Structures are given as structure tokens and as C-alpha cells.
Amino acid sequence: MENENSNINKIFNDLVDFFQREERIVPEEKIVKGWRDVENRTETNRSRRRHRIIAVLSASVAAAVLICVVLFPFWQHGGKLAPGRDIYTFARESSLDTDKLVCIVPGCDTVRIGQHRANITCQPDGSISVNDIQISSAHSTPSDKDFCQLHVPAGDRAEIMLADGTRILANSNSHIIYPHSFAKNRREIYVSGEAYLEVARDEKRPFVVLTRDFNVKVLGTTFNVNAYETDSLASVALVSGNVELSSAVSGNVRLSSGEVAEINGGAIGKPVRADLSPYVGWTRNILAYQYESLVDVCNRLSEHYGREFVLSPEVADIKVSGKLYLKDDLDALLRAIMFVTSVQFEEKDGKIYVYKK
């Protein structure tokens, strides 16, 4: 009996391994093929035992398919043999408890940037510079398994020029993870926060942005991804070209130029054509908002200036429209908001309180 159980367990493990070699929910014909491959390896000389094994196999197939459905997000993002698994796992395990603009490069000391802006340049030879200061020398074999990190706190911004020519602008409160060198057949980065990307076209190597709840796959295009892990709602705004969004909840959804899709808990909404300025204006230091609640506008100001806003209930849902130039000092912006609304701002104990006049 012990030997028989061992064989059954081996059959189940072989079957699960088969499904784990797939990168999506396995089609029925492949399930049948995998089932037959395993069945051919079982002993068939004892009819009673064979029936028992087939019964277990049937349950195992159902269980394995259920595992594929239930664990798809983990295989897609962090599980065994899924694309992006390494960088996603690294992202989930890494944590940076700092309020400084920080760049981490494998084999180098952590670079704490004493400015509110950073320009990072990655060369094909593996060398990396920050604000024109080289922090990593050339490597003969830069690896796609060594991950660089960029942490951008509230009030700061950063720009990364990757070795393939892709340009990334990272907004405040963002964490970007990217390999020291891209793989031969795929380019992947991880974004927690907000980033604007101008992706260099490479037909042989699609570019994939991984986030907590969804992926964005492109060949070469310009788009904005907003995926703060503290927010339930995320978005992708496509400036040019085409992109493909994917999640375990919604499958694949394509966006065309000028469209925006919102993602809520992994559920990708229907793409709609929209004015993109509220989504990409931050890259030009413009905060554009159209009939948005005052609390949302204050949240975005908080991200940019690193200040905490406390709104009274009677003003939080006031709808406002307009544009603010984010290079102005915060006091000037608050005076502009007070001029067109019926609210008052007051600074107290390091916080900014907002209440009705």
C-alpha cells in the first residue's frame, strides 16, 4: 500500500509539474495529452489497481485545473516558471524604509541622492550613472537576475534611461525595479506607484510592466501607468501605439492610442477615449483635474509636495476643475484653490487642515 501511494503521489506531482510548465490556463487538449503521458507510465498489469489510479488521476486532473485557476496570479506574478516570476518575487520580498531618494545597484553601495531629482543612465556594458556620476563600472556579463531598485519618496521625481533606450519618468511615492540587463527574449520591470514610459521598440523583445494586480505588454509605445499599492484603483493611459493589459481576473484587454483603462482589484475596465492631460500632466509639472473631488486633488498634492492634508467631511467631496503648475510653491497653489472654492487651508502641527470658509 505504501508503494502504491508513493506511485500515486508521483503521478500527481508529475501532472502538476506539467501544468506548471504552461504560462496560462492549460487548454483541454493539453490536459488530455498530459493525462495520457502520465497514464502511460502507470502499471497496467493489475486491473483493480489501475482503476484506483485512474480514479485518483481524474481527481488529480480536476484538482490541478483548479490549482491553475486559483494560483494563476501567483504563477503569473511570482510562482514557478511564470514570466516575470523572479522580478515579481523580488519586488514582493524587498522593502525600503526610507524617506530619501535612493538608488540601489547590485554590487554597489546604496546611493542616497541628496537632491529632489535624479537622472539615472544605464549603459549596454552594464555601467550605471546617477546625475552624471558613475556608480557602477562596466560588467562583462551583466545579468538579468540582478535587480536594480529606485525608491522615489513624496516630493521627489526621477528619470531612468535604460540600456535599450527606454525612458522612464518615476513620480513621487514610487518604487521601480529593473534588471541590470534585460533577458534575450523579454524586457520586464516592476512598478509600484506611477511611471510614464517611452518604450524603445524591439520586435523580438516585448516590454512588460508588472504591477501588483495586472501587467502591461508593449513592443514600443508611450503610456502612463498608475498603480499605487495603497490605492484600490489603478489606470493605464496610452499616449501612442498599442498595449495589451492582462490580469488573472480579466484576461487580456487591448488599448489603442488615446484610450484609458481603469483597473480595480485586477478587474480591467472597458477602455475609453479620454483627455489624457489629467493622467500625464505630472510629467510636465502640471496637475490637471476635471470635476474631481477636492480630497483626490489634495492627495495628489500630498504625493508631490510630501505634505499631509486633513479634510473636514463637508469639503472632501467638493468637485473642482482646473490646472495647477506644480513648480509653484505650495502656499501659492493653496491660495489659487481658495480663490475658486469655498474652502480654507490652515497649517497646524506640520499638517494642512482643509475646512469650509
Solvent accessible surface area in square Angstrom, and as a share of the most:
residue,aa,sasa,rsa
1,M,146,0.65
2,E,148,0.66
3,N,100,0.51
4,E,21,0.10
5,N,68,0.35
6,S,61,0.39
7,N,43,0.22
8,I,23,0.12
9,N,89,0.46
10,K,110,0.46
11,I,18,0.09
12,F,63,0.26
13,N,84,0.43
14,D,34,0.18
15,L,0,0.00
16,V,22,0.13
17,D,55,0.29
18,F,28,0.12
19,F,2,0.01
20,Q,30,0.14
21,R,145,0.53
22,E,29,0.13
23,E,107,0.48
24,R,130,0.47
25,I,74,0.38
26,V,10,0.06
27,P,41,0.26
28,E,132,0.59
29,E,118,0.53
30,K,72,0.30
31,I,26,0.13
32,V,55,0.31
33,K,120,0.51
34,G,1,0.01
35,W,58,0.20
36,R,143,0.52
37,D,63,0.33
38,V,8,0.04
39,E,28,0.12
40,N,121,0.62
41,R,151,0.55
42,T,19,0.11
43,E,82,0.37
44,T,87,0.51
45,N,123,0.63
46,R,145,0.53
47,S,74,0.48
48,R,201,0.73
49,R,27,0.10
50,R,79,0.29
51,H,115,0.51
52,R,114,0.42
53,I,6,0.03
54,I,39,0.20
55,A,62,0.48
56,V,55,0.31
57,L,1,0.01
58,S,61,0.39
59,A,65,0.50
60,S,8,0.05
61,V,26,0.15
62,A,64,0.49
63,A,39,0.30
64,A,2,0.01
65,V,45,0.26
66,L,110,0.55
67,I,50,0.26
68,C,2,0.01
69,V,85,0.49
70,V,88,0.51
71,L,64,0.32
72,F,37,0.15
73,P,47,0.29
74,F,130,0.54
75,W,24,0.08
76,Q,18,0.08
77,H,8,0.04
78,G,29,0.27
79,G,18,0.17
80,K,110,0.47
81,L,74,0.37
82,A,3,0.02
83,P,34,0.21
84,G,8,0.08
85,R,78,0.28
86,D,53,0.27
87,I,5,0.02
88,Y,24,0.09
89,T,48,0.28
90,F,66,0.27
91,A,11,0.08
92,R,110,0.40
93,E,136,0.61
94,S,30,0.19
95,S,100,0.65
96,L,49,0.24
97,D,153,0.79
98,T,34,0.20
99,D,110,0.57
100,K,113,0.48
101,L,2,0.01
102,V,2,0.01
103,C,0,0.00
104,I,36,0.18
105,V,2,0.01
106,P,36,0.22
107,G,87,0.84
108,C,41,0.25
109,D,124,0.64
110,T,62,0.36
111,V,35,0.20
112,R,151,0.55
113,I,16,0.08
114,G,84,0.81
115,Q,109,0.48
116,H,128,0.57
117,R,96,0.35
118,A,2,0.01
119,N,80,0.41
120,I,2,0.01
121,T,46,0.27
122,C,12,0.07
123,Q,85,0.38
124,P,104,0.66
125,D,67,0.35
126,G,2,0.02
127,S,13,0.08
128,I,2,0.01
129,S,25,0.16
130,V,8,0.04
131,N,35,0.18
132,D,142,0.74
133,I,120,0.61
134,Q,114,0.51
135,I,39,0.20
136,S,3,0.02
137,S,74,0.48
138,A,65,0.50
139,H,76,0.34
140,S,114,0.74
141,T,114,0.66
142,P,32,0.20
143,S,37,0.24
144,D,45,0.23
145,K,114,0.48
146,D,58,0.30
147,F,25,0.10
148,C,0,0.00
149,Q,15,0.06
150,L,0,0.00
151,H,29,0.13
152,V,0,0.00
153,P,10,0.06
154,A,38,0.29
155,G,18,0.17
156,D,9,0.05
157,R,23,0.08
158,A,5,0.04
159,E,44,0.20
160,I,0,0.00
161,M,68,0.30
162,L,8,0.04
163,A,43,0.33
164,D,36,0.18
165,G,41,0.40
166,T,0,0.00
167,R,66,0.24
168,I,0,0.00
169,L,24,0.12
170,A,0,0.00
171,N,12,0.06
172,S,0,0.00
173,N,66,0.34
174,S,2,0.01
175,H,30,0.13
176,I,0,0.00
177,I,0,0.00
178,Y,1,0.00
179,P,15,0.09
180,H,17,0.07
181,S,30,0.19
182,F,29,0.12
183,A,32,0.24
184,K,195,0.83
185,N,107,0.55
186,R,63,0.23
187,R,1,0.00
188,E,25,0.11
189,I,0,0.00
190,Y,4,0.01
191,V,1,0.00
192,S,21,0.13
193,G,1,0.01
194,E,14,0.06
195,A,0,0.00
196,Y,26,0.10
197,L,0,0.00
198,E,65,0.29
199,V,12,0.07
200,A,29,0.23
201,R,149,0.54
202,D,38,0.20
203,E,111,0.50
204,K,174,0.74
205,R,52,0.19
206,P,22,0.14
207,F,0,0.00
208,V,3,0.01
209,V,0,0.00
210,L,1,0.00
211,T,1,0.00
212,R,80,0.29
213,D,40,0.21
214,F,2,0.01
215,N,14,0.07
216,V,0,0.00
217,K,84,0.36
218,V,5,0.03
219,L,59,0.29
220,G,17,0.17
221,T,9,0.05
222,T,22,0.13
223,F,0,0.00
224,N,2,0.01
225,V,0,0.00
226,N,38,0.19
227,A,9,0.07
228,Y,18,0.07
229,E,54,0.24
230,T,131,0.76
231,D,62,0.32
232,S,80,0.52
233,L,84,0.42
234,A,13,0.10
235,S,12,0.08
236,V,0,0.00
237,A,1,0.01
238,L,0,0.00
239,V,55,0.32
240,S,49,0.31
241,G,32,0.31
242,N,80,0.41
243,V,2,0.01
244,E,43,0.19
245,L,0,0.00
246,S,21,0.14
247,S,3,0.02
248,A,40,0.31
249,V,99,0.57
250,S,42,0.27
251,G,37,0.35
252,N,104,0.53
253,V,32,0.19
254,R,151,0.55
255,L,0,0.00
256,S,53,0.34
257,S,49,0.32
258,G,12,0.12
259,E,31,0.14
260,V,4,0.02
261,A,1,0.01
262,E,80,0.36
263,I,1,0.01
264,N,86,0.44
265,G,53,0.51
266,G,4,0.03
267,A,45,0.35
268,I,19,0.10
269,G,32,0.30
270,K,175,0.74
271,P,28,0.18
272,V,85,0.49
273,R,176,0.64
274,A,44,0.34
275,D,101,0.52
276,L,27,0.14
277,S,25,0.16
278,P,29,0.18
279,Y,56,0.21
280,V,13,0.07
281,G,1,0.01
282,W,20,0.07
283,T,31,0.18
284,R,134,0.49
285,N,26,0.13
286,I,47,0.24
287,L,7,0.04
288,A,5,0.04
289,Y,15,0.06
290,Q,132,0.58
291,Y,155,0.59
292,E,39,0.17
293,S,10,0.06
294,L,0,0.00
295,V,47,0.27
296,D,65,0.34
297,V,0,0.00
298,C,0,0.00
299,N,78,0.40
300,R,67,0.24
301,L,0,0.00
302,S,31,0.20
303,E,40,0.18
304,H,18,0.08
305,Y,52,0.20
306,G,41,0.40
307,R,71,0.26
308,E,91,0.41
309,F,24,0.10
310,V,54,0.31
311,L,34,0.17
312,S,25,0.16
313,P,122,0.77
314,E,100,0.45
315,V,0,0.00
316,A,22,0.17
317,D,106,0.55
318,I,45,0.23
319,K,96,0.40
320,V,15,0.09
321,S,60,0.39
322,G,30,0.29
323,K,140,0.59
324,L,13,0.06
325,Y,106,0.40
326,L,8,0.04
327,K,135,0.57
328,D,62,0.32
329,D,88,0.46
330,L,18,0.09
331,D,84,0.44
332,A,29,0.22
333,L,5,0.02
334,L,11,0.06
335,R,141,0.52
336,A,46,0.35
337,I,6,0.03
338,M,38,0.17
339,F,179,0.75
340,V,105,0.60
341,T,23,0.13
342,S,53,0.34
343,V,0,0.00
344,Q,65,0.29
345,F,20,0.08
346,E,84,0.38
347,E,110,0.49
348,K,116,0.49
349,D,126,0.65
350,G,51,0.49
351,K,73,0.31
352,I,5,0.03
353,Y,71,0.27
354,V,1,0.01
355,Y,80,0.30
356,K,107,0.45
357,K,140,0.59
